Amino acid sequence: MNSQKFSARPLLLLLLAFILPVALAKLVLTQHWYNEGVTNQGQLFTEETSYQSLGATNPAPQRWQILYLMPKTCDQMCKDRLYVIHQSHTALGAERSRVTPLVLVSDSSDISALDGAELPTASLPMALNPLLASQEFILVDPMGTLVMRYPSVSGQEANISQGKAMLADLRKLLKLSRVG
């Protein structure tokens, strides 16, 4: 007589092969060990904000823009920010013609720090003043919509790191954009 032995081992291995990956995926997602697909390094604007919605005119229409507000006194942090905006624009290479770095100036801005800098300036639309008050960068698309912001950081290394992050985001945006 041939007696067939029933072994549960292959069945358990088969179930384990299908259940274990699902259980591990659930654990990774619930513990937030996964970055959830975020690739941008700046902070996206949550509400649609544009020059038009703020009642301002676009200083560089049909071009991507990097905005920076010149403060009342240009200290070392301000100089680091100006350096980053200039270097980021230069690092774009062939795509540089699609982007305009704009230093916005108000009546109280210290424009003496811009001597010798090759950065275009524009007057500050009053509606943008609250958005740029703390020396941050803002990326604007060619249609005039404010896309991303980069809050101010202190220290030359932190500014350079943030400049690299902004450059990476800008390169992605330029690659995906057919406008500007």
Summary of the structure (lengths in Angstrom):
residues: 180
radius of gyration: 25.0
end to end distance: 82.8
largest distance: 102.6
contacts: 467
relative contact order: 0.19
helix: 42%
strand: 19%
